[in-house]
Amino acid sequence: MAETGLGRVGGERVLQCPRLHVMPERFFVGRLVGRGAYAVMRTQMRSFPLHCLPAEVPVPTPSAALSSTPALADVTVVFVTFNSAAVITRAVASVPAECAVVIVDNASPQGTAWQKELTRPVQVLDMGRNAGFGTACNAGARAAQTRFVMFLNPDATLEPETLSRLLSAHEAYGERLILMPAMADESGRLMRKEGTIFEKVPRSARLKGEEIAGDYCTRFVHGGAFLVSRATFEELGGFDEQIFLYHEDDDFSMRALARKVAITVVPAARVMHAQGGSSTPSLGQTFRINRFKQQSENYVRAKYGRTVPRLVRACTLLGGCMLALVLLNLHRFMVRAGKLRGLFDPIMPA
């Protein structure tokens, strides 16, 4: 399976290597910048003729490609909704007509009257309760009858040709991989996270647009938009249903990396994501959301044996609460207070 994008220079097929930082066996050229946990690999924009590549870097060939070319009809797009009436119709409208659509509703208090506004057939699954994001995603994947599943947030929209470009990448690179489009917010700013909670990369060290020369590998699957074959999703066990909300994609990424399933970004495929647009949280909701976030982080850290001293974390959050009060920033206060409360909640059993 190829590790990076393919292109052409002077009519010659070349492997474009912008920056790879997934696994030790990945091929890269560059230098390490930063210190400690914040060190990242920066590489030059270079293209390598195929005959110059080291033998251990596989390159897609016709024999490596799948026998049947994937088509849009091979994709089911899965949405998970919770009070998403304001955005779901636009999201569904962005899905190509050839694709099946499954919408899993987590017992939205607003109901699902938005179904009447849809202009295309969809399958709606009512969970009957708020089962959490990962559990609902798994239900959507089980309902899918196609070879591929595309998970997409209800406040995200697919740009034209996005799914076609993801499928082309899948055909080129092989079966066992996860493909993500480039995600941008409404202002056009790219939303890029390059590592899990165990290996955070600061914004200043993240990949810049001018450094991207093609498809590249990363270490984090953004749960808001990714394409995967159902076979690979099932191989990885889907999302961990012990996680109610948040950090389920960190856990999924860890399992993908452990099984050497490549996580690949296809920049030519794009999704517009109105971050936070699925529902506008009140101060009380902000507290509960961040409590859930901290509960999930506690669970994931315990699952992988990477806990942090609770007292140290508590002091940091308490200091954040005090600063927020001084600044009269109630939203920031509720964020820190919610995490502080979640820090002392019992860890869910694995």
C-alpha positions in Angstrom: 0.0 0.0 0.0 1.3 3.4 -0.9 2.2 5.7 2.0 1.8 9.1 0.2 0.2 10.7 -2.9 1.2 10.1 -6.4 1.7 12.8 -8.9 3.5 13.6 -12.2 6.6 15.7 -12.8 7.6 16.2 -16.5 5.3 13.4 -17.5 7.0 11.0 -15.0 5.0 9.3 -12.2 6.5 10.4 -8.9 5.8 9.8 -5.2 5.1 13.1 -3.5 6.4 13.1 0.1 5.3 16.3 2.0 5.6 15.0 5.6 4.9 11.7 7.1 4.9 11.1 10.9 2.8 8.0 11.3 5.0 4.9 12.0 8.7 4.3 12.1 8.6 2.4 8.8 7.2 5.4 6.9 9.5 7.1 4.4 10.3 10.7 5.0 12.9 13.3 4.3 13.2 16.3 6.7 14.3 17.4 10.0 13.0 17.3 13.6 12.0 20.6 15.1 10.8 21.4 18.6 11.5 19.7 21.8 10.3 16.6 23.7 6.6 15.7 23.1 6.2 18.8 20.9 8.9 17.8 18.4 7.5 17.2 14.9 8.9 16.2 11.5 9.3 19.0 9.0 10.2 18.0 5.5 11.1 19.7 2.3 8.7 19.7 -0.6 10.3 17.0 -2.7 9.2 14.6 -5.4 11.0 11.3 -5.9 11.0 9.4 -9.2 9.7 5.9 -8.7 13.0 4.2 -9.5 14.8 6.3 -6.8 12.5 5.1 -4.0 13.9 2.7 -1.4 12.6 -0.8 -1.8 10.7 -0.8 1.4 8.4 2.0 0.2 5.5 0.3 -1.7 4.0 2.0 -4.6 0.5 1.2 -6.0 0.5 -0.8 -9.1 -2.4 -2.2 -11.2 -1.9 -5.6 -9.6 -2.2 -4.1 -6.2 -5.5 -2.3 -7.0 -8.8 -3.9 -6.2 -10.5 -5.9 -8.9 -13.6 -3.8 -8.8 -13.4 0.0 -8.9 -15.4 1.5 -6.1 -18.4 3.7 -7.0 -20.5 6.2 -5.2 -23.2 3.6 -4.9 -20.8 1.6 -2.7 -20.9 4.2 0.0 -23.4 4.8 2.9 -23.1 8.1 4.6 -23.9 7.9 8.3 -25.0 10.9 10.4 -25.6 11.0 14.1 -28.1 13.6 15.2 -29.0 15.2 18.5 -31.0 18.4 18.2 -29.5 18.9 14.8 -32.6 20.2 13.0 -30.9 23.4 12.0 -28.2 21.7 10.0 -29.0 18.2 9.0 -31.0 19.0 5.9 -28.1 20.9 4.4 -25.7 18.1 5.3 -27.9 15.5 3.6 -28.3 17.7 0.6 -24.6 17.6 0.0 -24.5 13.8 -0.3 -24.4 12.5 -3.9 -27.7 11.0 -5.0 -26.0 7.6 -5.7 -25.1 7.1 -2.0 -27.3 5.6 0.7 -27.9 7.8 3.8 -28.4 6.5 7.3 -29.3 9.0 10.0 -29.1 7.8 13.6 -31.0 10.0 16.1 -30.1 9.9 19.7 -33.6 10.7 21.0 -33.4 14.4 20.2 -35.7 16.4 22.4 -36.5 18.5 19.3 -37.7 15.3 17.6 -37.1 14.5 13.9 -39.7 16.7 12.2 -36.8 17.7 9.9 -37.4 14.5 7.9 -40.3 16.2 6.1 -37.8 18.7 4.7 -35.5 16.2 3.1 -35.6 15.9 -0.6 -34.1 12.4 -0.9 -34.8 9.0 0.6 -32.9 8.2 3.8 -33.1 5.6 6.5 -33.7 7.0 10.0 -32.8 4.9 13.1 -34.3 6.1 16.4 -32.0 4.9 19.2 -34.8 5.5 21.7 -32.3 7.1 24.1 -29.2 9.2 24.0 -26.9 6.3 23.5 -23.8 8.4 22.8 -21.9 9.2 19.6 -19.9 6.0 19.2 -22.8 3.7 19.9 -24.9 5.5 17.4 -22.1 5.4 14.8 -21.9 1.6 15.3 -25.6 1.3 14.8 -25.4 3.3 11.6 -22.5 1.1 10.3 -24.5 -2.1 11.1 -27.5 -0.7 9.1 -25.3 0.0 6.1 -25.4 -2.5 3.3 -22.6 -1.1 1.2 -18.9 -1.8 1.1 -17.9 1.6 2.5 -19.2 3.8 5.3 -18.6 7.6 5.4 -19.1 9.1 8.9 -20.1 12.7 8.7 -21.1 15.2 11.3 -24.6 16.7 10.8 -23.1 20.2 10.8 -20.7 19.3 8.0 -21.2 19.3 4.2 -19.4 17.5 1.4 -17.9 19.5 -1.4 -18.5 18.2 -4.9 -16.2 15.3 -5.9 -15.1 14.7 -2.3 -16.4 11.1 -2.1 -15.1 10.4 -5.6 -11.7 11.5 -4.6 -11.7 9.5 -1.4 -12.7 6.4 -3.3 -10.0 7.0 -5.9 -7.5 7.1 -3.1 -8.8 3.9 -1.6 -8.5 2.2 -5.0 -4.9 3.3 -5.3 -3.7 2.6 -1.8 -5.5 -0.7 -0.8 -8.1 -2.0 1.5 -6.8 -1.5 5.1 -6.8 2.2 5.5 -8.9 5.1 6.8 -9.3 8.1 4.6 -10.1 11.6 5.7 -10.9 14.7 3.6 -9.4 18.1 4.5 -11.8 19.8 6.9 -12.3 23.6 6.9 -14.5 25.8 9.0 -16.8 28.4 7.5 -14.0 30.9 7.3 -11.9 28.5 5.2 -9.5 27.8 8.0 -8.3 24.2 7.9 -9.1 22.2 11.0 -6.2 19.8 11.5 -5.3 17.7 14.4 -2.3 15.5 13.9 -2.1 13.4 17.1 -4.2 11.8 19.8 -4.5 13.1 23.4 -1.3 11.1 24.1 0.8 13.0 21.5 -0.6 16.4 21.1 0.9 18.6 18.4 0.6 22.4 19.1 -1.1 24.5 16.4 2.2 26.3 15.7 3.8 23.0 14.7 1.0 21.6 12.6 1.3 21.0 8.9 0.9 24.2 6.9 -1.0 24.3 3.6 2.1 25.1 1.6 3.8 22.0 3.0 1.2 19.6 1.5 2.2 18.1 -1.8 -0.3 15.3 -1.9 -2.0 12.8 0.2 -0.3 12.2 3.5 -0.5 10.0 6.6 -1.3 11.2 10.1 -1.9 9.7 13.5 -5.5 10.8 14.3 -8.9 10.0 12.8 -11.2 12.9 13.1 -14.6 11.5 13.9 -16.4 14.3 12.1 -15.6 13.0 8.6 -13.8 9.9 7.5 -14.3 7.1 5.0 -13.6 3.4 5.8 -14.5 0.1 4.4 -17.0 -1.8 6.6 -14.6 -4.7 6.7 -11.8 -2.5 8.2 -14.3 -0.8 10.6 -15.4 -4.2 11.9 -11.8 -5.4 12.1 -11.0 -2.5 14.4 -14.2 -3.2 16.5 -15.9 0.0 15.6 -16.1 2.7 18.3 -15.8 1.8 21.9 -19.3 2.0 23.2 -18.1 2.6 26.8 -17.3 6.1 25.7 -20.5 8.2 25.7 -19.1 11.3 24.0 -15.7 12.7 23.0 -12.4 11.0 22.7 -13.9 8.0 21.0 -11.9 9.0 17.9 -8.7 9.1 20.0 -9.4 5.5 21.0 -10.3 4.5 17.5 -7.1 6.1 16.2 -5.0 4.2 18.8 -6.5 0.9 17.7 -5.9 1.7 14.0 -2.3 2.6 14.7 -1.7 -0.6 16.7 -3.0 -2.7 13.8 -1.0 -0.7 11.3 -4.1 0.6 9.5 -2.9 3.7 7.7 -4.7 7.0 8.5 -4.5 9.0 5.3 -5.6 12.6 4.5 -6.7 13.4 1.0 -6.4 17.2 0.7 -8.2 17.3 -2.7 -11.3 16.0 -0.9 -12.8 18.7 1.2 -15.5 19.0 3.9 -16.9 22.2 5.3 -17.5 21.9 9.0 -19.5 24.5 11.0 -17.9 23.6 14.3 -20.4 23.6 17.1 -23.3 24.2 14.7 -25.1 21.0 15.5 -26.4 22.5 18.7 -25.7 25.7 20.6 -24.8 24.9 24.2 -26.1 26.9 27.1 -23.8 27.4 30.1 -25.3 24.3 31.8 -24.8 22.3 28.6 -21.2 23.6 28.4 -20.6 22.3 31.9 -22.1 18.9 31.0 -20.2 18.6 27.7 -16.9 19.3 29.4 -17.7 16.9 32.2 -18.3 14.2 29.5 -15.1 15.2 27.8 -13.1 14.7 31.0 -14.9 11.4 31.9 -14.0 10.1 28.4 -10.4 11.3 28.7 -10.2 9.5 32.1 -11.4 6.3 30.5 -9.2 6.4 27.5 -6.1 7.2 29.6 -6.9 4.3 32.0 -7.5 2.0 29.0 -4.1 2.6 27.6 -2.3 2.9 31.0 -1.4 6.6 30.5 -3.1 8.3 33.4 -1.8 11.7 34.7 -1.7 12.6 38.4 -5.2 13.7 39.3 -4.0 16.4 41.8 -1.8 18.1 39.2 -4.7 18.2 36.7 -7.1 19.4 39.4 -4.8 22.3 40.4 -4.5 23.3 36.7 -8.3 23.3 36.2 -8.9 25.1 39.5 -6.5 27.8 38.5 -8.4 28.1 35.1 -11.7 28.5 37.0 -10.3 31.3 39.1 -8.8 33.1 36.1 -12.1 32.8 34.3 -14.0 34.4 37.2 -11.5 37.3 37.4 -12.0 37.9 33.6 -15.8 37.5 34.1 -15.8 34.8 31.4 -18.6 32.5 32.4 -18.2 30.2 29.4 -14.6 29.6 30.1 -15.5 29.0 33.8 -18.1 26.4 32.9 -15.5 24.6 30.6 -13.0 24.3 33.4 -15.6 23.6 36.1 -17.1 20.8 34.0 -13.7 19.2 33.5 -12.9 19.6 37.2 -16.1 17.8 38.1 -15.5 15.0 35.5 -12.0 14.5 36.8 -13.4 13.0 40.0 -16.2 10.9 38.4 -15.7 7.1 38.6 -13.9 5.7 35.6 -16.2 3.6 33.4 -15.4 -0.1 33.3 -13.5 -1.2 30.1 
